[in-house]
């Protein structure tokens, strides 16, 4: 048995850091709370899809160091998974590294309310990446009718898997 941990965060504007338009937008449409999600890699990095360049790390799906940004709140969800689920998760996740952030999909889904296939593997936003990777690994099933997954939705996926929850200090 293995575990996988994800960190859901709520962003906060700081005067000394650039603020992207996507974080407040995602938080608003995701129920007004969580605005980003990363997975904690076996090597202690945070892997996720972002629209901005942080500490010289390009946008898109990348590994970033822990504490790469300041957060108002950070909650870690840890789920027990089988060896096969663990291996499939990290295999699929590694194959997504370097793919671009899905700015267009974000606008089409939340602003223009247009249907789209969020499972396409050409680009991602953070919660799509987590949902698709977990689905590929067989950790959860998401109905085909679901047209978008926001960070708050991922918290529901973790709750369904009886995740252990830990509040981290910012």
N, C-alpha and C positions, 0 to 999 in steps of 0.2 A: 504494500500500500504506500502511496506517495501523496503529497499535498501540492496544491497550486494556490498561490496567494495573489490577489489583485488589490490595488489601492484605488479607491474612489475618493475624489477630492472635490472640494468646493473652492473655487478660486476667489481671490481677493485682489482688488486693484492696489498696487503700490506705486507711489510717485516715481521711484527709481527704476521701475521695470516697465517695458512696453506691455500694453494690454491689447489683446486681440479681440476682434469683434465676435469671434466664434464662441468663446467661453461663456459670456453672458447669454448669448443666444441659445446655446445648448442647455445651460442651466435653466433658462426660462421655459423652454419647450419640454424639458425633462422634469417638470414639476417644480422648478424653481430651486433645486438644491444642488445635486451633483453636476459638475461641469466637465469632468475629465476622469479617465480611468487608464491605468497602466497595469501590466502584469509584472510581478517580481520574478526575474529570471533565476535559474539555478546558480548563476554567477553573481547575484546580488545587484544587478542592474534593473532599471525599470524600462520595460518595452511597451511602446504605445505609438499611436499615430497622432501627430500634432501638426498644426498649420503654420507654426512659427519656428524661427531659428532661435535656439537657446544655447548659450555657452558655446557657440560655434558649431553646434550639432544641427545638421539640416532638418528641414521639415519632413513630414512623411513618417513612415514606420521606422523607428530607430531605437537603439538602446541608449538610455540616458542614465547618468549617475543618480543615486538616491538623493533627495533634497535638491534637485536641479532647479526647482522653483519654490517660491513661498506660497503656502496654501492657508486659507482660513481654517479649513478642517480637512483631515485625512483619516479615512476609515479603511482598515485592511480586512478583507474577507478571505478566509482560508477554507478550502474545500478538500476533502479526502477523495482521491481518485485511484483507479486501478493502475497497475503498471502499464497496461496497454493504452489507457486513456492519456496517461502522462506522456508516454513516448509519442503518440499521435499529436498531442497538443503541441509539444515543442518542435516536432518535425514540421508541422504546418506553419507554426509561428515563425520559425527560422526562414521559411520560404517566402514570407511576406516582407522581410527586412529590405529597406530601400524603396519600397513602393510609395507612391505619392499620397498625400492627404487628399481626401475627397471633398474639396470645397464645393464643387458643382453639385454633388449629390446632397450635401447639407442644405444648400439653397433650394434645390428642387423639392426636397422632402419637407422641410420645415417652413419655408417662406412661400414657395409657389404651390405647395400641396400637390405635387405631381407624383404619380406612382413611378417606382423604379426598382430594380433588382439589387438590393444592398449586398447580396451574396457574390456579386461579380468580384473577381480577385484582382482587378487592375488598380484599384486605389481604395483607401479606407479612411474612415474617421475612427476615433478611439474605441467607441463602444461597439461599432460594427465589427472591428477586428477581434475584440474579445468574444463577441457572440458567435461569429463564424468559426473561430478557432475552437471554441468549446463544442460547437455543433459538429465540426469535422472530427474531433477527438471522440465523440460519442458521450460527452459528459452531460449534455442536455439536448432536448429537441425543441426547436422553435417552429411553430406552425408556418406553413408556406404563405399564408395570408398576411403575415406580419411584414409590413413595408418599411419599417424603420426600427432601430434599436438605439436608445439613448443611454447615457450612463446610469440613470436611475433604474431603467429596465434591467440592467445587469445586476443591480442589487436584488431584484426579485428572483433572477436566475439563481443567485447564490443562496438566497433564503430557501429556495426549493431544494437545494442540495445540503441543507442544514449547515451552512458555513459558520465557522467560528469568527466572531467579530471582535476587532481590537481597534479602539480609538487611539490614533497616534498624535503626539503633540507636534504642532507645526514648527 
